Amino acid sequence: MVSNQVLQNTIDGIKDITRQEICIMDADGREVVSTAPVFEEASKAIPDFAVSPADSQSAGPFQFFKVLEDQQLEYVLVVYGDTDNTLLVGRMAAFQLRGLMAAFKERYDKDSFMKNLLLDNLLLVDIYSRAKKLRIIPDVRRVVLIVENGSDKDRNVLELLQEYIGVSSADFVTAVDETNVVIVKDLSDNSKEREIEKTALNIEQQLHRLGIMDIRVSYGTVVDEIKEVSRSFKEAKMALDVSRIFFEDRTVIAYNELGIGRLIYQLPIPLCKMFIREIFKGKNPDDFDQETLATINKFFENSLNVSETSRQLFIHRNTLVYRLDKLQKSTGLDLRVFEDAITFKIALMVVKYMKYMEQYDF
């Protein structure tokens, strides 16, 4: 169904060219959109005209035209005026509306196809047959981006992105839920593959310019076949989830940048709890004071370099060594030893993952 805004823009454009007042009504004579408040009398004649075999007819200063879709009456177009051009303008406007409805119908069919493709709701044979029918090239390199609207639910991010990317683009823009907008980007031009991150950043900046600030963008890996688009979508979705846990400060994230966080995210919670009990000997990592946690994080940031960490913490080297020795006594892990440091780092990430899962009742 064509939106009222598109219909209004269309008849406004026709009016600007022809200088004729135009109205679009439904089969019962209810006004949908119009260019002027002069069509009240015309509405009374619509029901009879709708059931008549005529494609067009005139009544006083009004000229009526049927706009059909799949042999069904969708709209009645009314042109107001006594000029000789009224009939010609009406026919051209009706033709324009039929073309507009056909374009939107194809777009809707493609949107439905893409949603089912992303959600794995299609059989393999159906994917290729429907793609052929909709004139979608199956063997084009594509990647899926997800744009998550965090808090500004009143703004229609889907429409904004459709307008930004353009309906004539080879890219598809759709939504599978109320929060996330999905972009299936065409990479048939190989140069575009190197600019995926740039595309994601541009999308974020465009939404920021429009006043939508709480945005997070993720993307999966590039796929070669249309049947694999759902895999790229799942990867982008995982990137969103993992970034909330381990990369809170990043608003643009790629699936192949998740690192060990991707592995931890897929661990079952009982296994995580068992691992934490073994590492911390029954202690709760939350029991560490802020000074200890700050020391640990800074030590990791500086790649286990004692001198640089003590300098950045503005403490004596021996003070840092004392803190690390104290931590070793309580946990049995010496962070100056690479293997122990890795174990401790993973344990902290697992704790963070468990907290996130408990918070959202997963």
N, C-alpha and C positions, 0 to 999 in steps of 0.2 A: 504494500500500500504506500502510495506517494504521500509524503508528509504535507500537512497544510502549509507549512512555511515554504516548501518548494513550489506548491501550487500558487501561492500568493506571489512569489517572486516571478513566476512564469507569466501570469496574467498582467502583472505590473509592467513587465518588459514589453509584452505585446501592446499594452495601452500606450506606452511611451513611443512606440513606432507608429501605431495606427490612429492614435487619438480617439479610440472607441472605448466606451466603458464595458467591462466584461465581468461576468459572475459565473461561478461554478456552484451548482446545486446537486443534491442527491435526488434519487427517484421520487421522493416524497415532497420535494419542494423546499427542503431545508437548505439554507445557505451554507456553503462550505467556506468559500472565500469570495471576495468581490473587490472591485476597484472604486466603487462609489455606492452610497446608500439609495439607489434608485430602482431596486429590483423587487420590492415588496409585492407589487401587483403581478409581476411575472411568476412568482412562486405559486399562485393559485392555478395557473395553467399547466404546471409541471406534471401532476399525477396523470392527467388525461393524455398528455403527450408521451409520457413514459410507456404507456400500454398500447399506444398506437403503432401501426407498422411504419410510419414515416420516420426517416432519419433526421429530417429538419422541418421546421414550420415557422411561420411568423404569426405574431399577435400584437397588433398595434405597433409600438416602437421597438418591440422585442423580437429577436430572431433566436430560435431554439435549435440546438444541435445535440444529438446523442453521441456520447463517448463510450464505446463498448470495449470490453476486455474479455477475450475468450467467449464471444457471442453473448455476453451478459452486460446489461446496462450498469455502468459504473458511475458515470456522472452525466449531468445535463449542463451544457455550456450555453449561456445566454449572452447575447450581444445587444447592447442598447444603442439605438440611433436610427435616424431616418435616411442616412446617406446611402448611395448606391454601393458603397464598399462593404456594407454590413454583412452581406452574404459571403463575400470573398474572405473577409476577416474571420468570420465564424468558422468557415471550412478549414482555413489555415490553422486557426487556434485549436480546433478539434483534432486535426492531424498532429499538431505538436503535442497535445496531451496524450494521444494514443502512443506516440513514440516514447514519451516520458514514462508512461506506465509499463511499456514493454521493457525499457531499460532497467527500471526499478524491479520488475519481476525477475529479470535475469540476475540482477544483483542479489536479490533475496534468495534465489535458488543457489547461487554461489556461496552466499553466507551460510545457508543451511548445510550445504555440502561440507564447507570448511569446518564448521562446528562439529559435525559428526566425525570428520576425519581426525580432528584434534583429540576427540574423546574416545577414539578407537571404536566407534559404533558402526563401522562399515566393513563388510567382507572385502577381501582383496579384489575379487572380480568386480564388485560394485564400484570400488574406488576408480578403476581405470575406465569402466564403461560410463560412469557419471562424469568423470573428468573430460572424456571425449565429447560427450553431449554438451557440456558447458564450455567447451573450447578452452580448457585449461591444459597446458602442456605438462605432461607427467614427469618427464626426465629433465627438469630444470633444477639447478642447485638452489636450495632455499634454507633459510634459518628462521627460527621462531623467537620473537621478542615478546616479553610480557611487561605491561606497564601497570603497576599497582597504584591505585589511588588510595592513600592511607586514611585521610580524614575528611576531605572535602567532597562528601557524597552528593551534595546538591548540584555539583557541576557535572555535566554530561561529557566525560572524558572521551567516550567512544565517538561522539559526533565531532568533537574538537580535533581528534586525531584523523578521522575520516576526511575532514576538510583540509587538514594540514598535509596529509599524504596525497589526497586527490583520488576521486573515484575512477579516473582513467588510468591510474597507475597499475603496474603489474603486481603490486603488493596487495595483500588482503588484510583488511582491518575488521575485527569482529570482537565479540565478548562472549565468554562462556559463563560468567557470573556477574554479580553486581559490583565487584571490586576490581577485577582484572580485565584489561583490554589486551587482546592478542593481535600481534602483527606478524603475518607470514610474509617475510621479505624475499623477493625475487633476486637471485644473485647470478642470473644468466650472464651478466657482464662481470667477468672475473675481477675487475678492479674494485667492484663493490664489496667483495669478500674481505678485503683489507680494511674496509671502512665501517665494519659492523659496530665497533665501539663508538666511532664518531657519530654514526646514525643514532645510537642509543643516547649519547650525550646531547645531540641536537633535539631529540624528542623531549628530554628532560628540560632543556633550556626553553623550548617553545612553550611548554606547559607552565614553567615558572613565569614567563612573560605574560601569560594569560591569568596569572594570579593563583595557580594551583601549585603549592609549594611542597606538600607532603607526598612526594613521588619516589618510587623505587622502580628501576628498570633492570630486567635480567634477560639473558638470552642463552640459547642452547648451542649445540654444535651444528655445523653445516651438513645438510643431507643432500643426496644426489637424486633421490626418487620421491615422488609425492607420497608413496606409501609410508615413508620414513618420517614424514612431517610430525606425526604424533610423538615420535621419540624426541625430537628437538623440543617439542612443547613440554614434555615431561622433564627434560633436563633444565629448561628455563624455569619451570615451576619449582624444581628442587633448588635451583640457585637462589630463588626468592626466599624460600624457607631457611636455607642454610645461612644466607646473608643476614637474616634477622638475628641469628644466634651468634655467629662468629665475626661478622663484618658489619656491625651496627652503623658505623660511620660512613660506609660506602653506599651510595645511592644507585650506582651502576655496577652490575656484577655479571660475569660470564661463568658458565658452567665449568669450563676448563680452568678456572682460577680458584676453585673451591678447596683444592688440596685435600689435606687429611680431614677437614671438616665434613667433606662429602662421605667419607667412610664412617665417621662417628655418627652422623645423622641416620645411618641405616642400621645401627646397632639396636638390638632389643633392650628395653629398659632393665629387665632382670639381670642381663649380662653386664650392663653398665654398673649396677649396684654392687654386684659381686666384685668387679674390678676395683671399684673405689674402696671397698672394705679391705681388699688385699693390699692396696697401695698405702692407704692412710691408717691402717691398723685399727680400724673402728672409729677413728677420729673423724669429725666433720670438718671439711675444708673451710667452712665458714668460721671455724674457731680461730683461724689465723687472724692476727691483728692487722690493721691497715698498714702499719710500718713494714711488716713482713711481706704482705702482698705487694706493696709498692716496690720493695727490694727485689722480689722474685720477677715481677714484670719488667723492671728496668734491666735486670741481669739478662733476661731473655732477649730484650730489645737490642742489647749490645753484644749478642752472640757469645755469651758466657765470658766476656772480657772483664776481669776483676778491676783492673786499673780504670778503665773508661767508666764502668758502672759507679765506682766510688766517687769519681770526679763529678759525674752528673748528679749524684745524690748529695754532693757536698759533705761527704763523710770520709774519715780516714780509711785507708785500705784495710787496716786491721779490724776496724769496726764492721766492715762488710764481711770479712772472713769469719768474725765471731758470729754474725747473724746466720751465715751459711752453715757453720758448724752446729749452731743451735737447731736449725731446720733439719739437719742430717740426723741429729739425735732423736728428734720427734717422729721422723718419717722413715728413717733408714735410707734416704736418698741424698746423695751428694751432688748438688747441681753443678759442681765443677767438672764432674764426669759426664761425658756426652751422653752415654746410654741412660744414666739416671735422669739427666736433664730432659731427655726426650720423653721418658716415662712420666715424669712429673708434669710436663707440658700437656701431654695427652690426657692425663688425669684431670687437670684443670678444665680442659675443653669438654671432657665427658661430664663433669659436674655442671658446667654451663648448659650443656645440652639437656641434662636431666631437669634442671630448673625450668628451662623453657617448656619442656614437654608437660611438666606438672602445672605450670601456669596456665596453659591452654587446654588442660584436661585431655591430653592425647593418651 
